[in-house]
């Protein structure tokens, strides 16, 4: 370690007084890693307005923010050095205009920043954001080297993924010696160890906004988001297709990891808001989790025969590249070509596994155009200039 734990604890109290008032609620470990997991329902709107913290208490200028599984964390001022794991939380930082505070994260290859290119003045320097996830997991020492003010991470996520190489004592030591944890695994809801409260995208976003004291910008985002979703839903047809959501890697995938579209979780929010039903309902097929890595093939798909097929693992490709590779392969496959989704041209990229509020606006627009071309075609469904202004704090 570069510095002693005592020295780091002293520094921590300057910005984060008292740390975790409720303490870490750490469950036992469950085997398995989540190399490509996700799962989870999202409402259309903002935070719950409940016990999220954000009240001034405990001294002049101090305030607390509460989020399960950690509970309350007390702040003297907004954090200046933040480490997260999920890219969705990084997107929240961009949305709140505090992206410069983000010094490290994981899953950097799944942080899709191309959406920012459509927003004037919105960007993040990813070159300056370190990846905490190495080939052999997460080294405990990296947290000491980063010397953050806040770990915007669900500690249970770190403990219950054996591939990370961290246990409960490691997380407790980092919390005490470096900086507290505050976060919730919101991208899916299929993990058995996640027996505490879940949050929707905007409930989690609200708490992050309270951490940074950017409540007004958050409220503007809520108003923008709710208006956009309402406008889209008003134009949806009464009959809507079901869909099978899977992960299938490579240009010619034949084995797929299924997701449950009906399960709640931020990664499926756009499909829920559009009223897309789960083709696996009633089949008994489970979705991905840290302990379930089951796969299905085209024969199983044909038994389900979904109206639409959503394939993840191709977010770095354009729609045209996806059509020219994966879709073309399926059209020529003896079994896949019999799928209704293939025959009727409803095989789409499945969207990112991790998404925040900015990314979700774009993925909802993309899904609306794909599923309902007669209603939406290629039009822009929300005002880019207005959204840029909100992110810029106007």
Beta strands, then each sheet from edge to edge (+ up, - down):
strand 1: 53-56
strand 2: 63-67
strand 3: 71-75
strand 4: 82-84
strand 5: 102-105
strand 6: 130-131
strand 7: 150-152
strand 8: 242-247
strand 9: 255-259
strand 10: 277-278
strand 11: 296-297
strand 12: 308-312
strand 13: 347-349
sheet 1: 1+ 2- 3+
sheet 2: 6+ 5+ 4+ 7+
sheet 3: 10+ 8+ 9- 11+
sheet 4: 10+ 8+ 12+ 13+
end
